[in-house]
Amino acid sequence: MYTGTFSIVAYDTDTATCGVAMSTRMPAIGGLAVFARADAGAIATQALINPLLGADGLELLRYHSAEETLSRVRETDPAMEGRQVAVVDASGGAAAHTGSETHPWSGHRLGTGYAVAGNTLVGGGTVEAMAERFEDSAGSPLAERLLTALEAGQEAGGDRRGKQSAALYVHSGQPYPYVDLRVDEHAEPVAELRRVHEVAKRELGPFVDALPTRAHPAGRFEQLLSTDDS
């Protein structure tokens, strides 16, 4: 079954963070199609999803550009004409593949530090709106830029079959994600993802910022504790 999907992958070279935002008319898409690691880059795999392209691609991105990585993973998959893949590397290079057998409207757009892709969409305006919103939000935190781009894609029409799930994932270099939010089944998944993101930004974000890291293995919980006591 094809997953009519619209997504954006991006790498912020100023902060060395990367991530993916995605929505589709299929439940729980975030667990299968979203891949990101700050020392490598980010990948979204959609249409006839092949998670191996994401997993293997992240390993390749540690040593190769987005374009070279995409070329190499394409060679491993005999059914690439049914796949759609978007890739961004740690230098901000981007590449994408939209197979000839993906359902229309399907296509992608590349920009500095990002790639937008979609299939089974109401039209090309979805990816154009996402790219424009992402570029217009330069300077904002990456999670916010990804989410606003996803919202622009939904506003422009999104998946022509409807709505069901959405995901937002950002990685900042630790062994754990910086942001990992999913709406697995909802009538308005992108809007719900925004609601969850606002709650997480307010209530979870300060905790994540205080978690132990390789550089600070005890964590930085003092500020949280002093805030609780005040």
CORKALIN-V396565 format. One line per field, one symbol per residue. ss: DSSP state (H for helix, E for strand, L for the rest). phi: phi as a letter, one per 40 degrees, with the letter a starting at -180 (. if undefined). psi: psi as a letter, one per 40 degrees, with the letter a starting at -180 (. if undefined). A space follows every 10 residues. Layout:
ss=???
phi=???
psi=???
//
This chain:
ss=LLELEEEEEE EELLLLEEEE EEEELLLLLH HHHEEEELLL EEEEEEELLL HHHHHHHHHH HLLLLHHHHH HHHHLLLLLH HHEEEEEEEL LLLEEEEELL LLLLLLEEEE ELLEEEEELL ELLLHHHHHH HHHHHHLLLL LHHHHHHHHH HHHHHLLLEL LLLLEEEEEE ELLLLLLLEE EEELLLLLHH HHHHHHHHHH HHHLHHHHHH LLLLLLLLLL LHHHHHHHHL
phi=.cbcababba bcccbfbaaa baaacacfcc cbbbbaaccb ibabbagcdb cccccccccc ccbbcdcccc cccdccbcbc ccbbbbbbbc cgcbaabbcc cccccbiaab acgaabaaaf cciccccccc cccccccdhc dddccccccc cccccchgcc chbaaaabbb bbhccbccba bbbcaacbcc cccccccccc ccbcdccccc cdbccbccgb cdcccccccc
psi=highihihii hhddefiiai iiiigiifdd edehhihdec aihhhabghg dddddddddd edeiiddddd ddddeehefd eeihhhiiie eeiiiihhie eihihiaihi iheihhiiif idiedddddd dddddeehei iddddddddd dddddedahe eaidiiihhh heeieiidhg hihdhidgdd dddddddddd ddddddddde iiiddgeeif eddddddde.
//
